[in-house]
Amino acid sequence: MVGSLEPISHISILSLNSYGRPGKIYYGRHRELYDDEAIVWFSEKLTGIPKGESDSHISVTRMLINAESTFEAVQGSEIDWQPHDDIINPYGDRRGISIDSVWTLDLDNDMLVLDKNDQTRRLHLNVLRQRPITFEDFEAYEPETIPKIDVRVAFPNPYWNPTDNVLERTEAFVTRILEDFAYQWRHVLRNRYNESTFRKLAWAVIRIAMLDFNVVEEAPRRRSRNFRMVDVHQLPEWKPLDTTVVQIRSVWVVLSQDIKNSLSLIREDYANRKDNGKFSNRHGKLNQSVTYLVLSLRHIMLCNIDDKTLEYTQPEPLFDGTNSPTKGAVKLLLIALHAAHTTTPIDYLPAELQDDILSSVSEGEIEGARIGCILNLGTTFLWKSRDRPLERVESWRNRTTGPLEQQIWFGGCFSGVAYC
């Protein structure tokens, strides 16, 4: 049961990545498989499997033989392997206390890696293919850390200061949801992640900033086991953005995990689209300048480019898996992505009457607050249900009584964020 304090061995397998094709990842869990038992298990499965030829001229063939035979040896075992999009390090917060060990068969590098809360060890698979192994065969090593970027050095003054037309109610509403989203997915955000995971998380940030999500309201009639809404083995399930540069409303969004590379991407994209007439108005004249939003997840930055200059704002920290998004980061998101509202007759009513109208939009309060931000109606949402504070929900619980649960969804996929 997720949340149990009993040690659980948690196994990932990464298949061979060759000829530029992305590797396949399979994930499985095994209860009560302690380290000494796991070592015996790997020895039984992998000792004596074909090693392939050692001739350097057919090294790719040898790697394929090793990878395929290793994969087949463990795939047919009692582990229930499931396809996974990325490899996760579950340690770093209290949710990881139930995970005793993480074993990774890294077939790209031909290594067996053991991760624990306080150490990382590894073993070359050739040793395991030749004989049964012991814990002493593993060597300690320090995994690669995420390189830290001094953005003020990479992007020195002067900084561009775009017009700030962000509404207070929208900033407060979006900030709260982004903070809770970052908290729920902190096990992913504090570590390395691959391009697919990056693009999923980036798309979530964009949709939250645009208020482009649906609120699912669940009455207190759920019967379920008590387990976490987002656990340390989970990854986002919604689809990722499939391009590096995409137009959203009036800006162009650049997705790049390496923010230092963003300016060259912008210059290249601007030149290509200008040549193809993408930046011309309906009269065929070139627009004076174009705005780009750079999103690396760890930082965010706005850029303004024309034929002569490229300006940028000071990069702001967004998600690092530990801290909340900065006020400046949320502000830049909303400057870029929040659309101007259309005036309606309701605009001319007193704010109290606007609040009454918004409260009738749905049984819960969050959907009305979302509509209020889109239409610039009502007062700032105080995250209360009547006089009771709305709190972040972290677990699926057995609920037969109590208040309405309000969940944030991206289409048919749960974002991991809910309130009650």
LINZI-V938330 format. One record per pair of residues at least 24 apart in sequence whose C-alpha atoms are under 8 Angstrom apart, sorted by sequence separation. I is the first residue (numbers start at 1). GAP is how many residues later the second one is. If there is no record, write none. Layout:
i	gap
I	GAP
I	GAP
//
This chain:
i	gap
7	24
8	24
9	24
46	24
49	24
245	24
354	24
355	24
393	24
394	24
7	25
8	25
9	25
91	25
92	25
353	25
392	25
393	25
6	26
7	26
8	26
9	26
91	26
266	26
351	26
352	26
392	26
393	26
7	27
46	27
178	27
351	27
352	27
392	27
393	27
45	28
46	28
301	28
351	28
391	28
392	28
45	29
300	29
347	29
390	29
391	29
178	30
299	30
302	30
347	30
390	30
177	31
301	31
346	31
262	32
300	32
343	32
300	33
341	33
342	33
174	34
302	34
341	34
174	35
201	35
259	35
270	35
339	35
341	35
200	36
259	36
174	37
203	37
259	37
197	38
200	38
202	38
203	38
254	38
256	38
257	38
258	38
197	39
200	39
201	39
202	39
251	39
252	39
253	39
254	39
255	39
256	39
257	39
67	40
200	40
251	40
252	40
253	40
254	40
255	40
256	40
257	40
259	40
293	40
364	40
366	40
67	41
199	41
200	41
250	41
251	41
252	41
253	41
254	41
255	41
257	41
199	42
251	42
253	42
364	42
67	43
197	43
199	43
293	43
196	44
146	45
185	45
187	45
146	46
184	46
16	47
188	47
16	48
30	49
29	50
16	51
28	51
29	51
15	52
28	52
28	53
202	53
27	54
28	54
26	55
27	55
15	56
26	56
27	56
199	56
26	57
27	57
25	58
26	58
24	59
25	59
198	59
24	60
25	60
24	61
25	61
25	62
34	66
35	66
34	67
12	75
51	75
51	78
50	79
49	80
47	81
48	81
46	82
47	82
48	82
46	83
47	83
48	83
47	84
43	85
47	85
251	85
42	86
250	86
251	86
250	87
43	88
44	88
249	88
10	89
43	89
248	89
8	90
9	90
10	90
12	90
14	90
43	90
249	90
7	91
8	91
9	91
10	91
11	91
12	91
13	91
14	91
15	91
16	91
17	91
3	92
5	92
6	92
7	92
8	92
9	92
10	92
11	92
12	92
13	92
14	92
15	92
16	92
40	92
5	93
7	93
8	93
9	93
10	93
11	93
12	93
13	93
14	93
15	93
40	93
202	93
4	94
7	94
9	94
13	94
14	94
39	94
93	94
202	94
3	95
39	95
92	95
202	95
2	96
39	96
91	96
201	96
90	97
36	98
89	98
36	99
88	99
89	99
198	99
88	100
89	102
88	103
88	105
87	106
154	106
86	107
86	108
85	111
86	111
85	112
209	124
210	124
209	125
206	127
210	127
209	128
210	128
209	129
210	129
189	130
190	130
191	130
189	131
190	131
206	131
189	132
190	132
188	133
186	134
187	134
186	135
95	136
96	136
185	136
186	136
95	137
182	137
183	138
182	139
183	139
91	141
183	141
90	142
182	142
89	143
90	143
160	143
88	144
160	144
88	145
179	145
179	146
217	146
178	147
217	147
86	149
85	150
175	150
160	151
162	151
215	151
159	152
160	152
161	152
175	152
215	152
159	153
160	153
214	153
159	154
160	154
159	155
175	155
174	156
157	157
155	159
171	159
211	159
155	160
171	160
152	162
152	163
171	163
211	163
151	164
230	164
166	165
229	165
230	165
228	166
229	166
164	167
228	167
229	167
166	168
227	168
228	168
166	169
226	169
227	169
165	170
226	170
227	170
164	171
225	171
226	171
163	172
166	172
224	172
225	172
226	172
238	172
162	173
224	173
225	173
223	174
224	174
222	175
223	175
224	175
238	175
222	176
223	176
237	176
222	177
223	177
237	177
221	178
222	178
220	179
221	179
236	179
220	180
221	180
220	181
220	182
220	183
219	184
220	184
219	185
220	185
218	186
219	186
230	186
217	187
218	187
229	187
217	188
218	188
217	189
218	189
216	190
217	190
215	191
216	191
215	192
216	192
215	193
216	193
214	194
215	194
213	195
214	195
173	196
213	196
214	196
173	197
213	197
214	197
212	198
213	198
173	200
170	203
207	203
169	204
204	206
172	208
173	208
167	209
172	209
169	210
170	210
184	210
169	211
204	211
168	212
169	212
180	212
3	224
2	225
3	225
1	226
2	226
2	229
185	231
184	232
184	233
181	234
181	235
181	236
180	237
177	240
//
